[in-house]
Amino acid sequence: MKRVDTTPRKDWQAKLEAAGFGFHTTTVPYWNENHYYSISMPEADAIHEATQELWDMCLVAVQHVIDNDLWEKFHIPLFMRQHIINSWNNDVPSIYGRFDLVVKPDGTIKMLEFNADTPTSLYEAAVAQWDWLQETNPNKDQFNSIHEEMIAYWSYLKPFLNSGPIYFSCIKNSLEDYTTTEYMRDCAIQAGLDARFINMEDIGWNGFDFTDLDEDRIPNLFKLYPWEWLVNEEFGQHVPSSSTLFIEPSWRMILSNKAILPILWELFRGNKYLLASYFTKDTLVNYVKKPLLSREGSNVQIYENNTLVAETTGEYGEEGFVYQELCKLPEFGTDKVIVGSWVVGQKPVGIGFRESTTSISDDKSRFVPHLIE
């Protein structure tokens, strides 16, 4: 893997906006095509293999948590536990997720975490970097079949959805969330589904069902809204008694919680893709302390030789923390890079690169396109 400097496309901002990518720049540039990441086909194959094995291990871990009633370790509310079990046993449709991986120059691949509920950077990985490739390097390839696989999987899921339309929802006033949600809705439309949009704030409850603004029942709901937020709101108390099919399903609450990291280590200790992880510091000397539930790198601390060397602030951590062996990110100049590896359905489908000047990736990290050569 290497980083290659290049010249940005003329009027790249206008081109991204024309394609629906309006959040390419916030307070700082988010999309960066001043350079790209180049990987070889063997490296792409290795990431594919790692992602598939990690996904398979995650499914084993979910069953283990349910079989052994490990709910307290995840701080999952009592009222949601049977709903999670039912969604798992009934194989409620699940569509996507993103592993954050460290890919080192020597070929070592380690998982930092799995973004199993509302993972970000989907549109950038599926569409924006593909458009960049077609314009700048049309004879090259990319580890990226996200868009085609997303449409195909929505089509596959049609018989498993409740009868009626599927609603796509996110909160108001978030351009990034809206872009991702509308992208997912567009994929569903291309797959032949009756896909409608509704803001999360506009979803109602009639005493029996979740409803839209016309008070029609919502039979299926794709929500770009975290489960841990929903279940801690009064509105979320209605979930177990509703007939709505949620995507992502509630069993994803297990995988989106950092408590899954020590569970994976317990089950697959020594696996080459895993970092040692515990519910206490244990014997770790160089480690990362992560909240069970957090967003965009908030409330993370890095320790080297038991000394705090980096941290982020935020409002997370009330539920507790996990402790993960420190794995330093590859550096290119002053930037540190993480590979986001996407799963659609049951298989790996593509990657995206995010880089940051800090050791903890946060909401200021930048998305950089890649190619295979």
Secondary structure, DSSP 8 states (H G I E B T S, - for coil): -EEEE----TTHHHHHHHTT-TTSBSSSB-B--SEEEEE-HHHHHHHHHHHHHHHHHHHHHHHHHHHTT-HHHHT--HHHHHHHHHHHHTT----EEEEEEEE-TTS-EEEEEEE-SS-S-HHIIIIIHHHHHHHH-TTSB-SB-HHHHHHHHHHHHGGGS-SS-EEEEE-TT-HHHHHHHHHHHHHHHHTT--EEEEEGGG-EE-SSSEE-TT--B--EEEE-S-HHHHTTSGGGGGGGG---EEES-TTHHHHTSTTHHHHHHHHSTT-TT---EESS-TT-SSEEEEESS-STTTT-EEEETTEEEEE---S--TT-EEEEE-----EETTEEEEEEEEEETTEEEEEEEEEESSSS--TT-EEE-EEE-
